[in-house]
Amino acid sequence: MNTIPLLLKEMEEEAETTRKMLSRVPNDKYDWSPHPKSMTIRRLSTHIAELPGWVAMALNTSDLDFAKMDYKPTEINDTAALLALFEKSYSEGYGQLQKAAEADLLPNWTLRTGEKIHSVRTKYEVIRMAFCQTVHHRAQLGVFLRLLDIPLPGSYGPSADEDFM
């Protein structure tokens, strides 16, 4: 069985759900957070929109060193820009996965901060981790939106706010 077609299918399906969730973020709530220790909706939704790009990063690099990176999140101020960022990130990740060979999933990829190693996983596992991170943070966003009384879309079935389909 080939893994890449399965990953592409999963990525497509999760993208549909992610688009629906990100489209619900109201333009006037980007600086809101439910708790001082929580991310703002801006930071959380931007992270969600960028996560599909981790697929390309995993395939094209051997590690991520937080000590050496100069990460600056894209400044998002409205939902149209948020969705555009997601589509760009998704297109990059999906495109790289389409071009990949099964053997490209096997090398190890390291997450570190300088000499401190956080994890060493195969590139396949990093891609799956990115998918799981998307679902995890999308659920967080769902809680944020629920607290703001914004109707939630269904994910894997109907939500309390709308029927499935």
Secondary structure as GFF3:
##gff-version 3
##sequence-region A 1 165
A	DSSP	alpha_helix	3	22	.	.	.	ID=ss1
A	DSSP	three_ten_helix	27	29	.	.	.	ID=ss2
A	DSSP	alpha_helix	41	50	.	.	.	ID=ss3
A	DSSP	alpha_helix	53	60	.	.	.	ID=ss4
A	DSSP	beta_strand	63	65	.	.	.	ID=ss5
A	DSSP	alpha_helix	79	99	.	.	.	ID=ss6
A	DSSP	three_ten_helix	102	105	.	.	.	ID=ss7
A	DSSP	beta_strand	108	113	.	.	.	ID=ss8
A	DSSP	beta_strand	116	122	.	.	.	ID=ss9
A	DSSP	alpha_helix	123	147	.	.	.	ID=ss10
###
